[in-house]
């Protein structure tokens, strides 16, 4: 029998997974008549602050305009200067003549808020005097030397008349600019191409903050500082945020934080996020009287203006998701066409977030990854059932790591102690409750979860394994790529493991590995998806109905019948994969996250057709028993 090559398959699969982190969002132009839709006030998660903030530290700096951070290095802009600080806020370098390299026909004298990306500082540069601006530029400086590298003029057709801040949005390959003035120009955010500086359009802020000073893009949102408090009257300034959605022409503005902990008689300026430490950085000036953006004197007790950076620790706000809203479902059938349902829990979808956290699924960028991942896996379930797949605030990849190593499927006890997984499970439980009470309508239920999704299904079974609302309709639970151990089964004695291809009310589980993988963990309970037996007898590749992988549009990208054989290891319970051409190359493949010989990334593709057919078989068996 001819063995099948893995070299190209491996490259295609990994490329497909990593592509989920860099897919460009769709954009549309409005057509008349426009249908108005969307009620932010109906969903607290979309209309209330995303974080709570605790003041961490305050640092005096030599610039009054902007702040930016990359790799725990800090960059500060004055109206006519740039400065670089190390992670301990020691001054490293400064440039007091940032305009000297502009051409003679470009008259500029002012820098606003800044951002830094890939070792380059992005600045909105202009000529500013008495509240009026001209000659607006996008200027890019070298972060190490602080010297000008290149610049682009803004687009006059945008209607932008001033630039108070700028931020890089690498997710959408964009640079965003904002305007300080309290008029038409200040009601929009302006978008430019990150590479070319080409103007891409403007987005209406509803309702617009007054006197915008700075912006920063972070995880799908743009955060805005507004000097909208009157210092003479003891009024605080504010931070706002708006969700970036390029399919819309306007962004809803949410009040994120009232800055009542800064010293009064001052003004807010730039904003940034220290992503490594999850801190918000806010530039604040105090002591000077500002009229039309210009210093006109000092308040009592001050002889100079003091420039400070306030740093705030950020903690996500988690409010219960309302699963009656379609927005919180990756898939919810509009019409019921099949006799049974699959409640489908997606795996970790973002392979680039190495910070311990939970995904912000309101972010269009983050949510898109769920839809694309679902497209790659849905065929297994949609073949025979109505699929209900919830969005959930899953734990990030960084939440699954300890000492630089990925622990998924390797350290069940450690993972169970993490709050990030508790938050993810709370969403899954709420979605399942809503599904049981409102969407199921008496049909048989299959649970399906791969990887982190499998961990969520395990928790569901522990909690609902004796709940008759579920058990009376329970067909099977497919837990792939998450360990179902002997101790898990002992702790949940009402659960049963599958013994064959037709039994119902059972757990179907396996974790695929190479025979050379050294595994010292607890023994797992597995079934072989090729012969549907729990013995260690080897199943030949002729029983493999087909390796299948799908692209992010749900189309078949690779299909190979009789791809591999497999057997269950007596000692570990792992499913050992055999008979792959170039298996040595597969074993040596660097997946960055998993040990050599751990085939976690490929489990659904290896046994795709067998799993798809078996779900159909168990549903048919369940329905037959109901009718007999």
C-alpha positions in Angstrom: 0.0 0.0 0.0 1.4 3.4 -1.0 2.0 5.8 1.9 1.0 9.5 1.6 3.4 12.4 1.8 3.1 14.9 4.7 5.5 17.6 3.7 3.1 19.8 1.7 0.2 19.0 3.9 2.0 20.1 7.0 3.0 23.4 5.4 -0.5 24.1 4.2 -2.1 23.3 7.5 0.2 25.5 9.6 -0.1 28.3 7.1 -3.9 28.0 7.3 -3.8 28.2 11.1 -1.4 31.2 11.2 -3.5 32.9 8.5 -6.2 33.3 11.0 -4.1 36.0 12.7 -3.5 38.1 9.6 -6.7 38.0 7.5 -7.9 41.3 6.3 -11.4 42.3 7.2 -14.0 43.0 4.6 -15.1 46.6 3.8 -18.2 47.8 2.0 -19.5 51.1 0.7 -22.9 52.2 1.8 -25.7 52.0 -0.9 -28.9 54.1 -0.9 -31.3 53.7 0.7 -29.3 52.8 3.8 -31.0 50.5 6.3 -30.2 51.6 9.9 -29.5 48.8 12.3 -27.7 48.1 15.6 -28.8 49.0 19.1 -25.7 49.4 21.3 -27.9 50.2 24.3 -29.4 46.7 24.3 -26.0 45.1 25.1 -24.0 46.2 28.1 -20.9 44.6 26.7 -21.1 47.0 23.7 -22.0 50.1 25.6 -20.0 50.1 28.9 -16.2 50.3 29.6 -14.1 47.3 28.6 -11.6 47.6 31.5 -11.2 48.8 35.0 -8.1 50.8 35.7 -5.8 51.0 38.8 -3.1 53.7 38.9 0.3 52.0 38.9 2.8 54.9 38.7 3.4 58.4 37.5 6.6 59.5 35.7 7.8 63.0 34.9 8.9 63.5 31.3 10.1 66.3 29.1 7.4 66.3 26.5 3.8 67.6 26.7 2.1 66.0 23.7 2.2 62.2 23.2 3.3 58.9 24.5 4.0 55.6 22.7 5.3 52.2 23.8 6.9 49.2 22.1 8.7 46.3 23.8 8.7 48.1 27.1 10.5 51.1 25.7 8.7 54.5 25.9 8.6 57.4 23.4 7.4 60.9 24.3 6.6 63.8 22.0 6.8 67.5 22.9 5.4 70.1 20.5 8.8 70.4 19.0 10.7 67.3 20.3 11.0 63.6 20.5 12.4 61.6 23.5 13.1 58.0 24.1 13.0 56.4 27.6 14.0 52.9 28.7 11.7 50.5 30.7 12.7 52.2 33.9 11.9 55.7 32.5 15.5 56.8 32.2 16.0 59.2 29.3 18.0 57.4 26.5 17.9 59.9 23.7 16.2 63.1 22.5 15.7 65.1 19.3 15.0 68.8 19.8 15.1 69.6 16.0 12.6 67.1 14.5 11.6 69.4 11.7 14.9 70.2 10.1 14.8 67.4 7.6 11.5 68.4 6.0 11.7 70.0 2.6 11.8 73.8 2.5 8.3 74.0 1.0 6.8 72.1 4.0 6.2 74.4 6.9 5.7 72.5 10.2 6.2 73.4 13.8 4.1 71.0 15.9 3.9 67.3 16.8 0.8 65.8 18.4 0.3 62.4 20.0 2.5 59.7 18.5 2.6 55.9 18.1 5.4 53.4 17.5 5.4 50.3 15.3 8.2 47.9 14.2 10.9 50.3 15.4 9.4 53.4 13.8 7.7 56.4 15.4 4.5 57.7 13.7 3.7 61.3 14.3 1.1 63.8 13.1 3.1 66.8 12.2 1.6 70.2 11.2 1.9 74.0 11.4 -0.2 75.0 14.4 -0.8 78.5 15.7 -3.7 79.9 17.9 -5.9 76.9 17.4 -5.5 76.7 13.6 -3.4 74.2 11.6 -2.1 73.7 8.1 0.4 71.5 6.2 -0.6 68.3 8.0 1.8 65.4 7.5 2.2 61.7 8.5 5.9 61.7 9.6 7.8 58.5 10.4 10.9 58.7 12.6 13.5 56.0 13.4 12.8 54.9 17.0 16.5 54.4 17.8 18.0 57.6 16.2 14.8 59.7 16.5 15.6 61.0 13.0 13.0 61.6 10.2 12.9 58.7 7.7 9.9 59.7 5.4 6.6 61.6 5.5 3.3 61.7 3.6 1.0 64.7 3.2 -2.6 64.3 4.4 -5.5 64.2 1.9 -7.2 67.6 1.6 -10.4 65.8 0.4 -10.8 64.2 3.8 -11.9 67.5 5.3 -9.3 67.1 8.1 -8.1 70.5 9.2 -5.8 69.6 12.1 -4.0 66.5 13.5 -3.8 66.0 17.3 -3.0 62.3 17.3 -2.1 59.3 15.3 -2.0 55.5 15.8 -1.0 52.4 13.9 -3.5 49.7 13.4 -1.5 46.8 12.0 -4.5 44.5 12.1 -6.2 46.5 9.4 -2.9 47.7 7.9 -3.8 51.3 8.6 -2.8 54.5 10.2 -5.5 56.5 11.9 -5.5 60.3 12.5 -7.7 62.5 14.7 -8.4 66.2 15.0 -8.4 68.3 18.1 -10.6 71.2 17.0 -14.2 71.3 18.1 -15.9 71.4 14.7 -16.6 69.2 11.6 -13.0 67.9 11.4 -13.1 66.7 15.0 -16.1 64.5 14.4 -14.2 61.9 12.4 -11.3 59.4 12.5 -9.2 59.5 9.3 -7.7 56.3 7.9 -4.5 55.9 5.7 -2.6 53.0 4.3 0.2 51.9 6.6 2.7 51.4 3.7 1.9 54.1 1.2 0.1 56.8 3.1 -2.8 56.6 0.7 -6.0 58.1 2.1 -8.6 55.3 2.7 -11.6 57.2 4.2 -13.0 58.7 7.3 -15.4 57.3 10.0 -18.0 59.3 11.8 -17.8 59.3 15.6 -21.2 59.0 17.3 -21.2 61.0 19.5 -17.9 62.7 19.0 -15.8 63.6 22.1 -14.9 67.3 22.5 -11.2 68.4 22.0 -9.7 65.1 21.0 -6.0 65.0 22.0 -4.7 61.4 21.4 -5.7 58.0 20.1 -4.3 54.5 20.3 -5.4 51.3 18.6 -5.5 48.3 20.9 -7.1 44.8 20.3 -9.8 45.9 17.8 -10.6 49.3 19.5 -9.4 52.8 19.2 -9.0 54.6 22.6 -9.4 58.4 22.6 -8.3 61.0 25.1 -10.4 64.2 25.2 -9.6 67.4 27.0 -13.3 68.0 27.6 -13.1 69.1 31.2 -12.6 72.7 32.2 -9.7 72.9 34.6 -10.9 76.3 36.0 -14.1 74.7 37.1 -12.6 71.5 38.5 -13.9 69.3 35.7 -12.1 66.0 34.8 -11.1 65.0 31.3 -12.0 61.6 29.9 -11.0 58.5 27.9 -13.4 57.1 25.4 -13.2 54.1 23.0 -14.9 53.0 19.8 -15.0 49.6 18.1 -13.2 49.5 14.7 -15.5 48.0 12.1 -14.6 48.8 8.6 -17.9 47.6 7.3 -19.5 50.6 8.8 -19.2 54.4 8.2 -19.6 55.4 11.8 -18.2 54.2 15.2 -20.2 54.3 18.4 -18.3 56.1 21.2 -18.3 54.7 24.7 -17.1 56.5 27.8 -14.2 54.3 29.0 -12.9 56.2 32.0 -13.3 59.5 33.9 -9.8 60.8 34.9 -10.7 62.0 38.4 -7.4 60.8 39.8 -5.1 63.2 38.0 -4.2 66.6 39.5 -6.5 69.4 38.4 -5.5 72.6 36.7 -4.2 70.6 33.7 -5.1 68.9 30.5 -5.0 65.4 29.1 -2.9 64.7 26.0 -1.7 61.5 24.3 -2.5 57.9 25.0 -0.8 54.5 24.5 -0.8 50.9 25.8 2.1 48.9 27.2 1.0 45.6 25.7 3.6 43.5 27.5 2.4 44.6 30.9 -1.2 45.4 30.0 -1.1 49.0 31.1 -2.6 52.1 29.7 -0.3 55.2 29.5 -1.8 58.7 29.6 0.1 61.9 29.0 -1.0 64.7 31.3 0.1 68.3 31.7 -0.6 70.6 34.7 0.2 74.1 35.8 -0.3 76.1 32.6 -3.3 77.9 31.3 -4.2 76.8 27.8 -6.1 79.0 25.3 -6.8 77.6 21.9 -4.1 75.0 22.4 -1.4 77.5 23.4 0.2 78.1 26.8 -0.8 81.6 28.0 0.3 81.6 31.6 0.5 79.6 34.8 -1.9 78.8 37.6 -1.1 79.9 41.1 1.7 77.9 42.6 3.3 77.0 39.2 6.1 78.7 37.4 6.4 76.0 34.7 4.3 73.3 33.1 4.8 69.8 34.5 4.6 66.9 32.0 3.7 63.4 33.4 2.8 60.0 32.2 0.2 58.2 34.3 0.3 54.4 34.0 -2.8 52.3 34.8 -3.1 48.5 35.2 -5.9 47.3 33.0 -8.3 44.5 34.1 -11.0 43.3 31.7 -14.6 43.8 32.6 -16.6 40.6 32.1 -20.3 40.9 31.9 -22.6 38.0 31.0 -23.1 37.6 27.3 -26.7 37.7 26.0 -27.0 34.6 23.8 -30.4 35.6 22.7 -28.5 38.0 20.4 -27.3 36.4 17.1 -24.1 38.4 17.4 -22.8 35.9 20.0 -23.2 32.9 17.8 -20.6 31.8 15.2 -23.3 29.6 13.7 -27.0 29.4 14.6 -29.2 27.8 11.9 -31.9 30.0 10.5 -33.9 26.9 9.6 -33.8 23.5 11.2 -33.2 20.8 8.6 -31.7 17.9 10.5 -33.1 15.5 13.2 -30.3 16.2 15.7 -28.0 19.1 16.8 -24.3 19.5 17.4 -23.3 22.0 20.1 -19.9 22.9 18.7 -17.2 24.5 20.8 -14.3 26.0 18.8 -10.6 25.5 19.7 -8.1 28.3 20.4 -8.4 30.5 17.3 -5.7 33.1 17.8 -2.2 31.5 17.5 -0.3 34.8 18.1 -1.6 36.1 21.4 1.0 35.1 24.0 -0.4 37.2 26.8 -2.5 35.4 29.5 -5.9 36.8 28.8 -9.4 36.2 27.4 -10.3 37.1 23.9 -12.3 40.3 23.3 -14.9 38.9 21.0 -16.5 42.3 20.4 -13.4 43.1 18.4 -14.2 42.5 14.7 -10.7 41.3 14.2 -10.9 38.7 17.0 -14.4 37.6 16.1 -13.4 37.0 12.4 -10.9 34.4 13.6 -13.8 32.3 15.1 -15.8 32.4 11.8 -12.8 31.4 9.8 -11.9 28.6 12.1 -15.4 27.4 12.1 -15.3 27.2 8.3 -12.2 25.0 8.5 -14.0 22.5 10.9 -17.8 22.7 10.3 -18.0 20.0 7.6 -17.5 17.3 10.3 -20.7 18.3 12.1 -22.8 20.0 9.4 -22.9 16.7 7.4 -25.5 15.2 9.7 -26.8 17.8 12.2 -27.8 21.4 12.9 -24.8 23.1 14.3 -24.9 25.6 17.1 -21.5 27.2 17.7 -21.2 30.0 20.3 -18.7 32.8 20.3 -17.0 32.8 23.7 -14.2 34.7 25.4 -11.8 31.8 25.2 -8.5 31.8 27.0 -5.6 33.1 24.8 -2.7 30.9 23.7 -0.6 32.7 26.3 -3.0 31.5 29.0 -2.1 27.9 28.1 1.7 28.4 28.5 3.9 27.9 31.5 7.7 28.7 31.4 7.4 29.2 27.7 5.8 25.8 27.0 2.3 25.1 25.8 0.5 23.0 28.3 -2.7 22.2 26.5 -3.4 18.5 26.7 -0.4 18.0 28.9 -1.2 19.5 32.3 -4.9 19.2 33.1 -4.5 20.1 36.8 -2.6 23.3 36.0 -5.1 24.5 33.4 -8.0 23.9 35.7 -6.7 26.4 38.2 -6.7 29.3 35.8 -9.3 32.1 35.9 -9.0 32.5 32.1 -10.6 29.1 31.6 -13.3 29.8 34.2 -14.2 32.9 32.2 -14.3 31.0 29.0 -16.4 28.2 30.5 -18.9 30.7 32.0 -19.7 31.8 28.4 -20.0 28.3 27.2 -22.3 27.3 30.1 -24.5 30.4 29.4 -24.7 29.6 25.7 -25.5 25.9 26.4 -28.2 26.9 28.9 -29.8 29.3 26.3 -29.5 26.6 23.7 -31.2 23.9 25.9 -34.1 26.2 26.9 -34.7 28.1 23.7 -33.1 26.4 20.6 -33.0 22.6 21.0 -36.8 21.8 20.8 -36.4 18.2 21.9 -33.8 17.0 19.3 -30.9 14.7 20.1 -27.7 16.4 21.1 -24.1 15.8 20.1 -21.4 17.8 21.9 -18.2 18.4 19.9 -15.1 20.2 21.1 -11.5 20.2 19.8 -8.5 21.4 21.8 -9.7 24.2 24.2 -13.2 23.4 22.9 -12.7 19.9 24.3 -11.8 21.3 27.7 -15.0 23.2 27.7 -17.0 20.1 26.7 -15.4 18.2 29.6 -16.7 20.9 32.0 -20.1 20.8 30.5 -20.3 17.0 30.9 -19.2 17.3 34.6 -22.0 19.8 35.2 -24.8 18.5 33.0 -24.0 14.7 33.1 -26.9 14.1 35.5 -29.2 16.9 34.2 -32.2 15.2 32.5 -32.8 18.2 30.3 -29.6 17.1 28.6 -29.2 13.4 29.4 -32.6 12.5 27.9 -31.3 13.8 24.5 -27.6 13.0 24.9 -26.2 11.2 21.8 -22.4 11.5 22.3 -19.6 13.9 23.2 -16.6 14.2 20.9 -13.7 15.4 22.9 -10.7 15.6 20.5 -7.2 16.9 21.5 -8.1 17.3 25.2 -7.3 14.5 27.7 -10.1 12.4 29.1 -8.2 10.7 31.9 -9.0 7.9 34.2 -9.2 10.4 37.1 -11.7 12.5 35.2 -13.9 9.5 34.6 -13.6 8.5 38.2 -14.6 12.0 39.4 -17.7 11.8 37.1 -18.9 8.2 37.5 -22.2 8.9 35.7 -20.2 9.4 32.4 -19.3 6.6 30.0 -16.6 6.2 27.5 -17.4 4.9 24.0 -16.7 1.2 23.4 -17.8 0.9 19.8 -19.0 2.9 16.8 -22.7 2.9 17.6 -23.1 3.3 21.4 -24.8 6.5 22.6 -24.6 8.6 25.7 -20.9 8.2 25.5 -17.6 10.1 25.3 -15.5 9.7 22.1 -12.0 10.9 22.7 -8.4 10.6 21.5 -5.1 12.5 21.3 -2.9 11.7 18.3 0.9 11.2 18.7 3.9 9.7 17.2 5.2 6.5 18.8 8.4 8.4 19.7 6.7 11.0 21.8 7.8 10.7 25.5 4.6 11.0 27.5 4.7 10.8 31.3 1.2 12.1 32.1 -1.8 10.2 33.4 -3.3 7.5 31.2 -6.0 8.6 28.9 -9.3 7.0 27.9 -9.4 6.7 24.1 -11.1 5.1 21.2 -9.5 4.4 17.8 -11.4 6.4 15.1 -10.4 3.9 12.4 -11.8 0.7 13.8 -13.9 2.2 16.7 -12.3 -0.2 19.2 -10.6 0.6 22.6 -8.1 -2.2 22.3 -4.5 -1.8 21.3 -5.0 -3.6 18.1 -3.5 -1.7 15.1 -6.0 -0.4 12.6 -4.7 -0.4 9.0 -4.7 2.8 6.9 -7.2 1.1 4.6 -9.8 1.9 7.3 -9.0 5.6 7.1 -11.9 7.0 5.1 -9.8 10.1 4.3 -7.6 12.9 5.4 -9.4 16.2 4.6 -8.4 19.7 5.3 -10.5 22.8 4.6 -9.5 26.4 4.0 -11.0 29.4 5.8 -13.8 29.6 3.3 -14.9 26.0 4.1 -13.7 24.6 0.8 -11.6 21.4 0.6 -7.9 22.2 0.3 -6.6 18.6 0.5 -8.2 15.2 0.4 -6.3 11.9 0.7 -8.0 8.5 1.2 -6.4 5.8 3.4 -4.0 8.4 4.8 -2.7 6.7 8.0 -3.1 3.8 10.4 -3.4 4.1 14.2 -3.4 2.1 17.4 -4.0 2.9 21.1 -0.9 2.7 23.3 -1.6 0.4 26.2 0.5 2.4 28.7 -0.5 6.0 27.9 -3.9 5.6 26.2 -2.7 7.9 23.4 -3.7 7.3 19.8 -0.4 6.4 18.0 -0.4 7.3 14.3 1.4 5.1 11.8 2.0 4.6 8.1 2.5 8.1 6.9 5.0 8.7 4.2 7.8 11.0 5.4 6.7 10.4 8.9 10.2 11.4 10.1 9.8 14.8 8.5 6.4 15.1 10.2 8.0 14.2 13.5 10.7 16.8 13.1 8.2 19.6 12.0 8.6 22.6 14.3 5.1 23.6 15.3 6.5 26.1 17.8 4.1 25.1 20.5 4.1 21.4 20.8 6.6 18.7 21.5 8.0 16.6 18.7 5.6 13.9 17.8 2.5 15.6 19.2 0.0 15.7 16.3 -2.5 17.9 18.0 -2.7 20.4 15.1 -3.7 17.7 12.6 -6.1 15.4 14.6 -9.3 16.6 12.9 -7.7 16.4 9.4 -6.1 13.0 9.9 -9.5 11.4 10.8 -11.9 13.9 9.3 -14.0 11.5 7.2 -14.2 8.8 9.9 -15.4 11.4 12.5 -17.9 12.8 10.1 -19.4 9.4 9.3 -19.4 8.3 12.9 -21.4 11.3 14.1 -24.0 10.4 11.5 -23.9 6.8 12.6 -24.5 7.6 16.3 -27.3 10.0 15.4 -29.0 7.3 13.3 -28.7 4.8 16.1 -30.2 7.3 18.6 -33.1 8.1 16.3 -33.7 4.4 15.7 -33.9 3.7 19.4 -36.3 6.6 19.9 -38.7 5.2 17.3 -38.5 1.6 18.4 
